[in-house]
């Protein structure tokens, strides 16, 4: 007798061939995945997860789990056989119940026996507490119960709403138990079964029986690296080590290993991992703990898609974009760095800080950062998360913190009132008024800032007199110019760039929403007097803002060469002296970068090779701390570029300038 799942309303996705439920209510087993669909589930959740909103409650976590079920059961076609246990409470039903089980093609009956002693202790082990045990008659409601040990030949896992919780469980076994209860018309009083292998151990362990007595023993590993070698042999299982993979390579594990998997129960089946916390483990009514031990030596915190440890879409991206590091799959570098910033700002308390090893992971991508909780660190984390549509999520694991961090994009801004700008429209011809209403003073929790609005028409600060033949808004200061310059400084390791963002906001509740740049103001600036109007040997200036001016096509600081490829570091006809200033400590400050990615541009790689020679004029004193290689890819990934403000032509030009500069630097090194 094969039990068929209850009929469901569904819509067919012809690309993935997976039945997608119309409703979030799960009251029957989910359809089993075909062998060819083992990766399609990842893509499915990747699309669905983009629409998620911030999780703030346990019920929302449960809904998130339901959305994620298809990824967490990715290995349904590949699971090894499992040993399970049925407990038959009523002797008058044993004959019919055993006959029912013996005829099922889903399982093979391995053993039957009667429990004659220690019922109370056994019952507490099964149900977790004396109170729950009493609710089940201390496991002796009708006399001694019978245990039937079975083997599920082709385990299938799905989400099912049980009396205890919505949870992922073995649908073959739970379906058989449900049918037995329906036949007896006596609910849980007639039969109990394990929903997973851990629950089978709870039934058999106190009775001096082991799951291993009925099946192959758990694998033995000589080293932790052997675990990952075995995982790689199972192509349906995708995993990524979240942190501390360097210790795995060294063979010395000082902490737990944090691992994210696309199928929690398949990971346990492959490795023989056993829960560290039987009363709180996921396997019992969707408990909050997923810490497991393998071979009694290595502790794994097993995270799964939909558990809220990270945003579900981020988890899918981690698995989809993982990279192999000497035989171990880890996150790609930017995701790994950002996940560490998230870990210390969301999961950890304020007294926890990264080890030198974890700082090295962050500094591979963001060498300018020096404090994981600084405004710069939190703002660049928010930039990354917003570009990917990731949100802060509450972990189902109750031992993991959930602290919502504040960034420049999310903090309160107070605009200075400007009555004269209230009725400003595109028909206003007063250029001085237009220019005045482009810029505002703003107060933030970290001090004063300058806000500039996205230009909507030509004005005298936007090249109106010079740019009549140019397409609007070329050569205008734009919010994303400030934003990209600030983000680029974190990657390039260029200090002195004020923290900046681009943000959709309004000056007042009555005004329209527009895109603004918000740039942190640096007070008490004085002119930088060392710069000359002819070629200068100034090492600080050339490898500071100037390196970003060239890469990001920022013509404002360098004077009159707006419209030609012959942009010089210091043009002979003068330069914008107002943009060369130092703070009270004499450190150059690179502000007012709104024309970045919005000047002449670069039309080809050959043009970039010409421009780099003109710009640097044979100067070769590039320091080792400068970080150029990969900056175009970083900015595209970090900020979600191209977008409506920075187009694909601009990004292509950045790639060419990056390549030309790297070639030039290589020539410098070899000469």
C-alpha positions as CSV (number, residue, x, y, z in Angstrom):
1,X,0.0,0.0,0.0
2,X,1.6,3.2,-1.2
3,X,0.3,6.4,0.4
4,X,-0.1,9.2,-2.1
5,X,0.3,12.9,-1.0
6,X,-2.9,14.9,-0.6
7,X,-3.9,16.8,-3.8
8,X,-2.6,20.4,-3.9
9,X,-3.3,23.5,-5.9
10,X,-0.1,24.3,-7.7
11,X,1.3,26.1,-10.7
12,X,3.9,24.5,-12.9
13,X,7.2,26.2,-13.4
14,X,8.3,24.9,-16.9
15,X,11.9,25.9,-16.4
16,X,12.6,24.1,-13.1
17,X,9.8,21.5,-13.3
18,X,9.1,21.9,-9.6
19,X,5.6,22.3,-8.3
20,X,5.3,25.7,-6.6
21,X,2.6,25.9,-3.9
22,X,0.0,28.7,-4.4
23,X,-0.4,29.0,-0.7
24,X,2.1,29.1,2.2
25,X,0.1,26.5,4.1
26,X,1.9,23.1,4.0
27,X,-0.4,20.3,5.0
28,X,1.0,17.5,2.9
29,X,4.4,16.2,1.7
30,X,6.1,18.4,-1.0
31,X,6.7,16.8,-4.4
32,X,9.9,14.8,-4.6
33,X,12.6,16.4,-6.7
34,X,13.7,14.7,-9.9
35,X,17.4,13.8,-10.3
36,X,17.8,16.4,-12.9
37,X,16.4,19.1,-10.6
38,X,19.1,18.9,-7.9
39,X,20.4,22.4,-8.7
40,X,17.1,23.9,-9.9
41,X,16.0,24.3,-6.3
42,X,18.8,26.8,-5.6
43,X,17.7,28.9,-8.6
44,X,14.1,28.8,-7.6
45,X,14.8,30.2,-4.1
46,X,17.2,32.7,-5.5
47,X,14.3,34.2,-7.4
48,X,11.8,34.0,-4.7
49,X,14.1,35.2,-1.9
50,X,14.5,38.6,-3.5
51,X,11.0,39.5,-2.4
52,X,11.6,38.8,1.2
53,X,11.2,41.4,3.9
54,X,12.9,41.8,7.2
55,X,12.2,39.0,9.7
56,X,11.3,40.1,13.2
57,X,9.3,37.3,14.7
58,X,9.2,33.5,15.0
59,X,6.1,33.3,12.9
60,X,7.8,35.2,10.1
61,X,10.7,32.8,10.5
62,X,8.3,29.9,10.0
63,X,7.0,31.5,6.8
64,X,10.5,32.0,5.6
65,X,11.2,28.3,6.2
66,X,8.2,27.4,4.1
67,X,9.5,29.5,1.2
68,X,12.8,27.8,1.5
69,X,11.8,24.2,1.8
70,X,12.7,23.3,-1.8
71,X,16.4,24.2,-1.2
72,X,16.6,22.4,2.1
73,X,15.5,19.1,0.6
74,X,17.7,19.3,-2.5
75,X,19.0,15.7,-2.1
76,X,15.7,13.8,-2.1
77,X,16.7,11.6,-5.0
78,X,20.1,10.7,-3.5
79,X,19.5,9.9,0.2
80,X,20.9,6.6,1.6
81,X,18.4,4.3,3.4
82,X,17.4,5.3,6.9
83,X,16.5,3.3,10.0
84,X,13.3,4.5,11.8
85,X,11.2,3.2,14.7
86,X,7.4,2.9,15.1
87,X,6.0,2.5,18.6
88,X,2.6,0.8,18.8
89,X,0.8,1.7,22.0
90,X,-2.3,-0.5,21.8
91,X,-1.8,-4.3,21.8
92,X,-5.3,-4.8,20.3
93,X,-4.1,-3.0,17.1
94,X,-0.7,-4.6,16.7
95,X,-1.7,-7.3,14.3
96,X,-3.4,-4.9,11.8
97,X,-0.7,-2.3,12.2
98,X,2.2,-4.7,11.6
99,X,0.4,-6.1,8.6
100,X,0.0,-2.6,7.2
101,X,3.7,-1.8,7.7
102,X,4.9,-5.1,6.2
103,X,2.9,-4.4,3.0
104,X,4.2,-0.9,2.4
105,X,6.7,-0.7,-0.5
106,X,8.3,2.3,1.1
107,X,9.9,0.4,4.0
108,X,11.4,-2.9,5.1
109,X,10.6,-4.2,8.5
110,X,13.9,-5.1,10.3
111,X,12.9,-6.0,13.9
112,X,10.0,-6.0,16.4
113,X,10.2,-6.2,20.2
114,X,8.2,-5.4,23.3
115,X,9.4,-2.8,25.9
116,X,8.9,-4.3,29.3
117,X,10.8,-2.0,31.7
118,X,12.1,1.5,32.4
119,X,9.1,3.0,30.6
120,X,9.3,6.4,32.4
121,X,13.0,7.1,31.7
122,X,12.5,5.9,28.1
123,X,9.4,8.1,27.7
124,X,11.2,11.2,28.9
125,X,14.0,10.5,26.5
126,X,11.6,10.3,23.6
127,X,9.4,13.4,24.5
128,X,12.0,15.6,26.2
129,X,10.4,16.2,29.6
130,X,8.4,14.5,32.3
131,X,5.4,16.7,31.5
132,X,5.3,15.6,27.9
133,X,5.9,12.0,29.0
134,X,2.9,12.1,31.3
135,X,0.9,13.4,28.4
136,X,1.7,10.1,26.6
137,X,0.9,7.9,29.6
138,X,4.6,7.5,30.5
139,X,4.8,5.4,27.3
140,X,2.7,2.6,28.9
141,X,-0.9,3.8,28.3
142,X,-2.2,0.3,27.5
143,X,0.5,-1.9,28.9
144,X,3.8,-2.7,27.4
145,X,4.2,-1.1,23.9
146,X,5.8,-2.8,20.8
147,X,8.6,-1.2,18.8
148,X,8.8,-1.9,15.0
149,X,12.2,-1.0,13.5
150,X,12.1,-0.4,9.8
151,X,14.3,0.7,7.0
152,X,13.2,3.5,4.6
153,X,14.7,2.4,1.3
154,X,14.4,5.8,-0.5
155,X,13.9,8.5,2.1
156,X,12.0,11.6,1.0
157,X,12.1,14.8,3.1
158,X,9.6,17.7,2.9
159,X,7.9,20.3,5.0
160,X,4.9,19.1,7.0
161,X,2.7,20.9,9.6
162,X,2.7,18.5,12.6
163,X,1.0,19.1,15.9
164,X,4.4,20.1,17.3
165,X,5.6,22.5,14.6
166,X,6.0,23.2,10.9
167,X,9.1,21.2,10.1
168,X,11.2,19.4,7.6
169,X,10.8,15.6,8.2
170,X,10.8,12.2,6.5
171,X,7.5,12.3,4.6
172,X,7.5,8.6,3.9
173,X,7.6,7.7,7.6
174,X,5.3,10.5,8.7
175,X,2.8,9.6,6.0
176,X,2.7,6.0,7.2
177,X,2.2,7.1,10.8
178,X,-0.6,9.5,9.8
179,X,-2.4,6.7,7.9
180,X,-2.0,4.3,10.9
181,X,-3.6,7.0,13.1
182,X,-6.4,7.5,10.7
183,X,-7.1,3.8,10.5
184,X,-7.2,3.5,14.3
185,X,-9.2,6.7,14.7
186,X,-7.3,7.3,17.9
187,X,-4.6,9.9,16.9
188,X,-1.3,9.9,18.7
189,X,-2.6,7.4,21.3
190,X,-2.3,4.6,18.7
191,X,1.2,5.0,17.3
192,X,4.4,7.1,17.5
193,X,7.2,7.2,14.9
194,X,10.5,8.9,14.4
195,X,10.4,11.8,12.0
196,X,14.2,11.6,11.3
197,X,17.2,9.5,12.3
198,X,17.9,11.5,15.5
199,X,14.4,10.7,16.7
200,X,15.0,7.0,15.9
201,X,18.0,7.2,18.2
202,X,15.9,8.7,21.0
203,X,13.6,5.7,20.7
204,X,16.2,2.9,20.4
205,X,19.1,4.3,22.6
206,X,17.6,3.7,26.0
207,X,16.6,0.2,24.9
208,X,20.3,-0.8,24.4
209,X,19.8,-0.7,20.7
210,X,21.6,1.5,18.2
211,X,20.6,2.6,14.7
212,X,24.0,1.2,13.7
213,X,22.9,-2.3,14.7
214,X,20.5,-2.2,11.7
215,X,22.5,-0.5,9.0
216,X,26.1,0.4,8.0
217,X,28.1,2.1,10.8
218,X,28.8,5.9,10.6
219,X,31.9,6.7,8.6
220,X,35.2,7.1,10.4
221,X,37.4,10.1,9.6
222,X,41.1,10.3,10.2
223,X,41.1,14.1,9.8
224,X,38.6,16.9,9.4
225,X,39.7,17.3,5.8
226,X,38.4,13.7,5.1
227,X,34.9,14.9,6.0
228,X,35.0,17.5,3.2
229,X,36.5,14.9,0.8
230,X,33.5,12.7,1.4
231,X,31.0,15.6,1.0
232,X,32.4,16.3,-2.4
233,X,31.5,12.8,-3.6
234,X,27.8,13.6,-3.2
235,X,27.1,16.1,-6.0
236,X,23.6,16.9,-4.8
237,X,24.9,18.4,-1.5
238,X,26.2,21.9,-1.7
239,X,28.1,23.4,1.3
240,X,30.2,26.4,2.1
241,X,32.4,26.9,5.1
242,X,31.4,30.3,6.5
243,X,34.4,31.0,8.7
244,X,37.7,29.7,9.9
245,X,38.5,27.5,6.9
246,X,42.1,28.4,7.3
247,X,42.2,26.3,10.5
248,X,40.8,23.3,8.5
249,X,43.7,23.5,6.1
250,X,46.1,23.5,9.1
251,X,44.3,20.6,10.7
252,X,43.9,22.5,14.0
253,X,40.4,23.5,14.9
254,X,40.2,25.9,17.8
255,X,36.5,26.7,17.5
256,X,33.3,25.2,16.0
257,X,33.2,25.0,12.2
258,X,30.4,27.1,10.8
259,X,29.0,25.5,7.7
260,X,26.1,26.3,5.4
261,X,24.4,23.5,3.5
262,X,21.6,23.1,1.0
263,X,20.3,20.0,2.7
264,X,20.6,19.7,6.5
265,X,19.5,16.1,6.7
266,X,21.6,14.9,3.8
267,X,24.7,16.4,5.5
268,X,23.9,14.4,8.6
269,X,23.3,11.3,6.6
270,X,26.6,11.5,4.8
271,X,28.8,12.4,7.9
272,X,27.0,10.6,10.7
273,X,26.8,13.9,12.6
274,X,24.9,13.7,15.9
275,X,23.2,16.5,17.7
276,X,24.9,18.1,20.7
277,X,21.6,19.2,22.2
278,X,18.9,16.5,21.9
279,X,16.3,18.5,23.7
280,X,16.7,21.6,21.5
281,X,17.8,20.0,18.3
282,X,16.1,20.9,15.0
283,X,15.0,17.3,14.6
284,X,12.5,17.6,17.5
285,X,9.6,19.9,16.6
286,X,11.9,22.2,14.7
287,X,14.0,23.1,17.7
288,X,16.5,26.0,17.6
289,X,19.8,24.2,17.8
290,X,21.7,22.7,14.9
291,X,25.1,22.1,16.5
292,X,26.4,18.6,15.7
293,X,29.5,16.5,16.4
294,X,31.2,14.2,13.9
295,X,33.1,11.2,15.2
296,X,33.0,12.7,18.7
297,X,35.8,15.1,17.7
298,X,34.7,17.9,15.5
299,X,31.8,20.3,16.3
300,X,29.9,21.8,13.4
301,X,27.3,24.6,13.6
302,X,25.2,23.5,10.6
303,X,23.3,26.4,9.0
304,X,20.7,25.8,6.3
305,X,18.9,27.9,3.8
306,X,15.9,29.6,5.5
307,X,17.2,29.4,9.1
308,X,17.6,33.2,9.3
309,X,21.3,33.1,10.1
310,X,21.7,35.2,7.0
311,X,19.1,36.4,4.5
312,X,17.9,33.4,2.5
313,X,18.9,35.0,-0.8
314,X,22.3,35.7,0.6
315,X,22.6,32.0,1.7
316,X,21.6,30.9,-1.8
317,X,24.2,33.2,-3.4
318,X,26.8,31.9,-1.0
319,X,26.2,28.4,-2.2
320,X,25.8,29.3,-5.9
321,X,29.0,31.4,-6.0
322,X,31.2,29.4,-3.7
323,X,34.9,28.9,-4.6
324,X,37.2,26.0,-4.0
325,X,40.1,26.8,-1.6
326,X,42.5,23.8,-1.5
327,X,39.7,21.3,-1.5
328,X,37.3,23.1,0.7
329,X,34.4,25.3,-0.6
330,X,34.3,28.8,0.8
331,X,32.5,32.0,0.0
332,X,33.8,34.2,-2.8
333,X,36.0,37.0,-1.2
334,X,33.5,39.9,-1.2
335,X,30.7,37.9,0.3
336,X,33.0,36.4,2.9
337,X,34.3,39.8,4.0
338,X,30.8,41.2,4.1
339,X,29.4,38.2,6.0
340,X,32.1,38.8,8.7
341,X,31.1,42.5,9.0
342,X,27.5,41.2,9.3
343,X,28.5,38.6,11.8
344,X,30.1,41.1,14.2
345,X,27.4,43.8,13.8
346,X,24.3,41.5,13.9
347,X,25.2,38.2,15.6
348,X,27.8,39.3,18.1
349,X,27.7,41.7,21.0
350,X,29.7,44.9,21.1
351,X,32.7,43.4,22.9
352,X,33.4,40.8,20.3
353,X,36.0,41.6,17.6
354,X,37.6,39.6,14.7
355,X,40.8,37.7,15.2
356,X,43.8,38.7,13.1
357,X,43.0,35.8,10.7
358,X,39.4,37.1,10.2
359,X,40.7,40.7,9.7
360,X,43.0,39.4,7.0
361,X,39.8,38.1,5.2
362,X,38.2,41.5,5.4
363,X,41.4,43.3,4.4
364,X,41.8,41.3,1.2
365,X,38.8,43.2,-0.1
366,X,38.5,46.2,2.1
367,X,42.0,47.2,3.3
368,X,41.0,50.7,4.5
369,X,38.7,49.4,7.3
370,X,40.0,49.2,10.8
371,X,37.0,48.7,13.0
372,X,34.1,46.4,12.1
373,X,31.6,48.6,13.9
374,X,32.8,52.0,12.5
375,X,30.3,54.1,10.5
376,X,32.5,53.4,7.4
377,X,32.3,49.6,7.9
378,X,28.6,49.6,8.6
379,X,27.9,51.9,5.7
380,X,29.8,49.7,3.2
381,X,28.0,46.7,4.6
382,X,24.7,48.4,4.0
383,X,25.7,49.3,0.5
384,X,26.4,45.7,-0.3
385,X,23.2,44.4,1.3
386,X,21.1,47.0,-0.4
387,X,22.6,46.3,-3.8
388,X,21.7,42.6,-3.4
389,X,18.4,43.3,-1.7
390,X,19.5,41.4,1.4
391,X,18.0,42.3,4.8
392,X,18.8,41.7,8.4
393,X,17.1,38.4,9.5
394,X,16.5,36.8,12.9
395,X,18.2,33.5,13.3
396,X,16.1,30.6,14.4
397,X,19.0,29.6,16.6
398,X,18.1,31.3,19.9
399,X,21.7,31.6,20.9
400,X,22.5,33.8,17.9
401,X,22.1,37.5,18.5
402,X,20.1,39.9,16.2
403,X,21.3,43.4,16.5
404,X,20.1,45.9,13.9
405,X,23.1,48.1,13.0
406,X,22.9,51.8,12.0
407,X,24.6,53.0,8.8
408,X,24.7,56.4,7.0
409,X,21.9,55.1,4.7
410,X,19.6,54.2,7.6
411,X,20.3,56.9,10.2
412,X,18.2,60.0,10.8
413,X,19.1,63.1,8.7
414,X,18.1,66.7,9.5
415,X,18.2,69.1,6.5
416,X,18.8,72.7,7.1
417,X,15.6,74.6,6.2
418,X,15.7,76.4,2.9
419,X,12.4,78.4,2.3
420,X,13.6,79.9,-1.0
421,X,14.0,76.4,-2.5
422,X,10.4,75.3,-1.7
423,X,8.9,76.2,-5.1
424,X,12.0,75.5,-7.2
425,X,11.0,74.1,-10.6
426,X,12.7,73.5,-14.0
427,X,11.3,76.8,-15.2
428,X,13.3,78.9,-12.8
429,X,15.9,80.9,-14.7
430,X,17.7,82.3,-11.7
431,X,21.0,80.4,-12.0
432,X,22.3,81.5,-8.6
433,X,19.1,80.2,-6.9
434,X,19.3,76.9,-8.8
435,X,22.9,76.5,-7.8
436,X,22.1,77.4,-4.2
437,X,19.3,74.8,-4.0
438,X,21.5,72.0,-5.3
439,X,23.4,71.8,-2.0
440,X,22.1,71.6,1.6
441,X,23.7,71.3,5.0
442,X,22.6,68.2,6.9
443,X,23.1,67.0,10.5
444,X,23.8,63.3,11.1
445,X,24.7,61.4,14.3
446,X,28.4,61.6,13.2
447,X,28.4,65.3,12.6
448,X,27.7,67.7,9.8
449,X,27.3,66.6,6.2
450,X,26.8,68.0,2.7
451,X,23.8,66.9,0.7
452,X,23.6,67.4,-3.1
453,X,20.6,66.7,-5.2
454,X,20.6,64.8,-8.5
455,X,20.5,67.5,-11.2
456,X,17.3,67.7,-13.3
457,X,18.4,70.4,-15.8
458,X,21.4,72.5,-16.7
459,X,22.7,75.2,-14.3
460,X,25.9,77.1,-14.0
461,X,27.4,74.6,-11.6
462,X,26.5,71.8,-14.0
463,X,28.5,73.0,-17.0
464,X,25.6,75.0,-18.5
465,X,27.8,77.5,-20.2
466,X,30.3,75.0,-21.5
467,X,28.2,71.9,-22.1
468,X,25.4,73.1,-24.4
469,X,26.5,70.6,-27.0
470,X,27.0,67.7,-24.5
471,X,24.2,65.3,-23.5
472,X,22.7,66.1,-20.1
473,X,23.9,65.6,-17.4
474,X,27.5,65.0,-18.6
475,X,30.0,66.8,-16.4
476,X,27.4,67.5,-13.7
477,X,28.0,66.7,-10.0
478,X,25.9,63.6,-9.3
479,X,25.2,61.7,-6.1
480,X,26.5,58.4,-7.4
481,X,29.8,60.2,-8.2
482,X,30.4,60.9,-4.5
483,X,29.1,57.4,-3.6
484,X,31.3,55.4,-5.9
485,X,34.4,57.5,-5.0
486,X,33.8,56.7,-1.3
487,X,33.2,53.0,-1.9
488,X,36.3,52.8,-4.2
489,X,38.5,54.2,-1.5
490,X,37.7,51.3,0.8
491,X,38.9,48.8,-1.9
492,X,41.9,50.9,-3.2
493,X,43.1,51.7,0.3
494,X,43.1,55.4,-0.3
495,X,42.6,57.4,3.0
496,X,41.2,60.9,3.2
497,X,38.0,60.3,1.3
498,X,34.9,61.5,3.3
499,X,32.3,58.9,3.9
500,X,29.6,59.3,1.3
501,X,26.4,57.7,0.1
502,X,23.6,58.2,-2.4
503,X,20.1,58.1,-1.0
504,X,16.5,58.6,-2.1
505,X,15.2,61.1,0.5
506,X,13.4,64.4,0.8
507,X,14.4,67.7,2.3
508,X,11.2,67.9,4.3
509,X,8.0,66.0,4.6
510,X,6.3,68.4,2.2
511,X,8.9,68.1,-0.6
512,X,9.3,65.5,-3.3
513,X,11.7,62.6,-2.9
514,X,14.9,62.8,-4.9
515,X,18.3,61.2,-5.1
516,X,20.8,63.0,-2.9
517,X,24.5,62.4,-2.1
518,X,25.3,62.7,1.6
519,X,29.0,63.4,2.2
520,X,30.5,63.7,5.7
521,X,31.9,67.2,6.2
522,X,35.5,67.6,7.4
523,X,35.9,70.8,9.3
524,X,38.8,73.3,9.4
525,X,40.3,72.5,6.0
526,X,43.1,74.6,4.7
527,X,44.6,74.9,1.2
528,X,47.2,72.3,0.2
529,X,50.1,74.5,-0.7
530,X,52.7,71.9,-1.9
531,X,51.0,71.2,-5.2
532,X,52.5,73.1,-8.1
533,X,50.9,74.0,-11.4
534,X,53.5,71.9,-13.3
535,X,54.5,68.2,-13.0
536,X,55.0,67.5,-9.3
537,X,56.9,64.7,-7.6
538,X,54.3,64.8,-4.8
539,X,54.0,61.2,-3.9
540,X,51.1,61.6,-1.4
541,X,48.9,63.5,-3.8
542,X,49.6,61.2,-6.8
543,X,48.7,57.9,-5.0
544,X,45.9,59.4,-3.0
545,X,42.9,61.0,-4.6
546,X,44.6,61.2,-8.0
547,X,44.7,57.4,-8.4
548,X,40.9,57.4,-8.0
549,X,40.5,60.5,-10.1
550,X,42.1,58.7,-13.0
551,X,40.3,55.3,-12.5
552,X,36.9,56.9,-11.8
553,X,37.2,59.5,-14.6
554,X,36.8,62.4,-12.1
555,X,37.7,65.6,-14.0
556,X,36.7,68.1,-11.4
557,X,39.9,68.2,-9.2
558,X,42.2,68.5,-12.2
559,X,41.1,71.7,-13.8
560,X,40.4,72.5,-17.5
561,X,40.9,69.2,-19.3
562,X,37.2,68.3,-19.2
563,X,36.7,67.3,-22.8
564,X,39.8,65.5,-23.9
565,X,41.6,62.3,-23.3
566,X,44.7,64.3,-22.5
567,X,43.9,64.7,-18.8
568,X,47.0,65.5,-16.9
569,X,47.6,65.1,-13.2
570,X,48.5,68.8,-12.9
571,X,47.5,70.6,-16.1
572,X,49.7,73.6,-17.0
573,X,46.7,75.8,-17.3
574,X,45.8,75.5,-13.7
575,X,43.7,73.2,-11.6
576,X,40.8,73.4,-9.2
577,X,42.6,74.7,-6.1
578,X,39.5,74.6,-4.0
579,X,39.5,70.8,-4.2
580,X,43.1,70.4,-2.8
581,X,42.9,70.8,0.9
582,X,44.3,69.3,4.1
583,X,42.7,68.7,7.5
584,X,44.2,70.1,10.8
585,X,46.7,67.2,10.9
586,X,48.0,68.0,7.4
587,X,46.3,65.0,5.8
588,X,44.9,65.5,2.3
589,X,41.1,65.3,2.1
590,X,39.6,64.2,-1.2
591,X,36.1,65.7,-1.2
592,X,33.7,67.0,-3.8
593,X,33.9,64.0,-6.1
594,X,30.5,64.3,-7.7
595,X,31.8,64.2,-11.3
596,X,33.2,60.7,-10.9
597,X,32.2,58.4,-13.8
598,X,30.6,61.4,-15.5
599,X,33.3,63.2,-17.4
600,X,35.0,62.5,-20.8
601,X,35.0,58.7,-20.4
602,X,37.1,56.1,-22.2
603,X,36.1,54.7,-25.6
604,X,38.6,51.9,-25.9
605,X,41.5,50.1,-24.3
606,X,43.9,51.8,-26.6
607,X,42.5,55.2,-25.5
608,X,43.0,54.1,-21.9
609,X,46.6,53.1,-22.6
610,X,47.2,56.6,-24.1
611,X,45.5,58.4,-21.3
612,X,47.4,56.6,-18.5
613,X,50.8,57.7,-20.0
614,X,49.6,61.2,-20.4
615,X,48.2,61.3,-16.8
616,X,51.2,59.8,-15.0
617,X,53.9,61.3,-17.3
618,X,56.5,58.6,-16.5
619,X,55.9,58.8,-12.7
620,X,56.3,55.4,-11.1
621,X,56.4,55.6,-7.3
622,X,53.4,53.5,-6.6
623,X,53.4,52.1,-3.0
624,X,52.8,48.5,-2.2
625,X,49.6,49.2,-0.2
626,X,47.7,50.5,-3.2
627,X,45.0,48.1,-4.3
628,X,44.0,48.5,-8.0
629,X,43.5,45.0,-9.5
630,X,39.8,44.1,-9.5
631,X,38.4,47.5,-8.6
632,X,36.0,47.6,-11.5
633,X,34.6,44.2,-10.6
634,X,34.4,45.1,-6.9
635,X,32.4,48.3,-7.6
636,X,30.0,46.5,-10.0
637,X,29.4,43.8,-7.4
638,X,29.4,46.0,-4.4
639,X,27.1,48.7,-5.7
640,X,25.0,46.8,-8.2
641,X,26.4,48.5,-11.3
642,X,25.6,49.4,-14.0
643,X,22.4,51.2,-12.9
644,X,20.3,54.1,-14.1
645,X,23.0,56.6,-12.9
646,X,26.2,54.8,-13.9
647,X,25.8,53.1,-17.2
648,X,27.4,50.1,-18.9
649,X,29.6,52.3,-21.0
650,X,31.0,54.0,-17.9
651,X,31.7,50.6,-16.3
652,X,33.4,49.3,-19.5
653,X,35.6,52.4,-19.5
654,X,36.6,51.8,-15.8
655,X,37.6,48.2,-16.8
656,X,39.8,49.6,-19.5
657,X,41.4,52.2,-17.3
658,X,42.1,49.6,-14.6
659,X,43.8,47.3,-17.2
660,X,45.8,50.2,-18.6
661,X,47.0,51.4,-15.2
662,X,48.0,47.8,-14.2
663,X,50.0,47.5,-17.4
664,X,51.7,50.8,-16.7
665,X,52.5,49.8,-13.1
666,X,54.0,46.5,-14.3
667,X,56.2,48.4,-16.7
668,X,57.3,50.6,-13.8
669,X,58.2,47.5,-11.8
670,X,60.2,46.0,-14.6
671,X,62.1,49.2,-15.6
